[in-house]
Amino acid sequence: MPLSRQAAFAPIGEIVARQVLPRPHHARRLPLRISCIGTARYDGLGDPDGFDRTIVIGECPSPEDAMIFASQRVARGEVRIGSDDTLRSRPRIMVIQDNDQRLVLAGEVRAGIVLWRQPVGSDAEARRVVIKASRLRGMAFAASGHGDAASARDHRYRACLLEARLVDPFWRETAAELLQVPQAA
């Protein structure tokens, strides 16, 4: 009776390649930095007077910890620009990057939660996303040239949402696994 592939022992080379070698490579890319892209404005000024702002909110040792940290900060409303009480921030996109500034994961902030974006599945899909985002950025540039700041900000925001899927190839599998919905038994 032949043994099935699953019942057999894995070759040592496969164990080293899949489990041992990635660990040091992974460790060089840590800690992970969590940032928030959003808009800011001073009290008494309307939304058209706001400006885009990126805020670094912390570092974490793993993607799981970074997701939890970011989600908790958003849920508690703890994404602040600084100590100025007259400066209000509106978080729009949470971004997790590794030590080399490569995108690990990103998500849209809505109603006090982070909706993490599924990473692209291939380089071809990444190219399509880049083309769409570039078009939106071109539209933002044109709107800005016509003095339509609100429309320009909206186009830039939509481009950022698309680019949130451009997870670095090194992190794509990890990000996809983190976003898998548990299946009912």
N, C-alpha and C positions, 0 to 999 in steps of 0.2 A: 504494500500500500504506500503510494508516494505521499510525502509530506507536502502540505500546502505551503505557499510562500509566506503566509502569515504566521504559521507555526515554526518556521525556520528562524535561526539566529541571523541577525543582521551582520553583514561584513563589517569588520573594524574600520575600514576606510569610509564606509557610509556613515557610521556613528561619528567619526572624527569630523567629517565634512559637514554633517547636518547639526551636530550638537556642540562640539567642542570649539571649532574654529570661529563660528559666528560670535561667541561670547566676548572675546577681547575686542573684536571689531565693533561690536555694539557698544561696549563700555567706552570706547574713545569718543563716541558721539554724544555722551551724556555729560552733564545734566541737560534736561530739556527746558527750553524757555517758553513761557506762556505769555502771549501778548494779546491785546485787545485793539481792534481797529474800530473806530467809531467817530462820532462827531462831538464837538464841544461848543458851548456858547456861554456867554455871561448872562446872569440874571437880568431880566428887563429887555433883553434883545430877542428878536424872533428867530425862527429856524433859518431863514435866509442869511442871517448874520453869523451863523455858526461856521465852524471850520473843521476839517478832517484832522484826526489826531490818532496816533498809535501810542498805547500805554503798555509798558512791560509790567506784568503783575506778579511774576514769580518764576521760580525754577522748581523742577521735580526730577526725581531719579528714574522714573519710568513713564511710558505713555499712559498706562492705566491711572497712575497717581496724578498725572497732568490733566487728564480728562476730568477726574473727580474734583481736583483743585479748581479748575476753571469753572466747572458747573456750579460748585458751591459759591464761588465768588459772585457769579452772575445772579444766582438765586437769592443771595443775601443783599444784593445791590452794592457790593463792595468793590466796584470798579471806579476808582476815582483818579483824577488827573493829578491832584496834589492837595495841598492843605488850604487852597483858596476856596472858601465856602461859596463864593459868588460864581464860580466856574462849574457848570453842569456838564456831565458827559452822558452820551447815549451810546452804549456799547452796541456794535452791530455784528462784528465777526471776531470769534476767538481763534487764535492761531497758536499751534504748538510747533516749535522748531528745535532741531538738534543743535549741538555745539558748533556745527559747520554751517548753520543757518539754512539747513535743508528742511522742507516742510514735512512734518510728521503727520499732522492732522489739522483740520480746520472746520469750523462750523458757524452757522448763523445764530445770532442771539435773537430770540423772539419770546415775548411774554415771560421773561425771567428764566428761560431755559436755553440751553445750547443744543441746537439741532446739528449734530455732526454730519458732515458731508461724506458720502461714499467716495473713496479715491478712484481715479481712472483705472481701468483694467489693463490697459496696454499703451504702448507708445503712440500708436495710431490714434487712439481715443484722446490722448494728451494733445496731439497736434490739432485735432478738431476743436478742443476746448480753447487752446491758445488762439486759434483763428477767430473764434467767436468773441473771446475776451478782447482781442485786438480791435475788432470792429467796434465794440462798445466803447473802448478807450478813445478811438477816433471820433466817435459821436460825442463823447464827453469833451474832447478838445474843441470840436466845432461849437458845441453849446457854450463853452466857456468863452470862446472868441466872440460870440454874439451877446455876451453879458448875462446869460441864463445860468446862474450859479446853481440853482436848485436842480435843473435838468442835468447839468454836468455832474453834480454829486450823485444823482440817481444812476446815471450811466456808469460811473466809476464803481459804485456799490454793486451793481449787477455784474460788472466785470470781476470784481473781487470774489463774488459768490461762485462764479464759474471757476476762477483760479484756485478756489479752496479745494477743488478736486485734484489739483496737480501735485499730489503727494510724491515725494522723492521715491524713485524705484526701490531704493534700499528699504523704505518703510511701508511700501504698498501692502505687502502681505500682512504685516503686523496690524496696520490700520484696518484692513478689511476684516481681519479676525476680531478685532475689538468691537467692530460695528455689527457683527453677526447677531441676529436675533435668536435667542434660544428657542429651539423647537419643542413643542409639547410632546410628551411621550405617548 
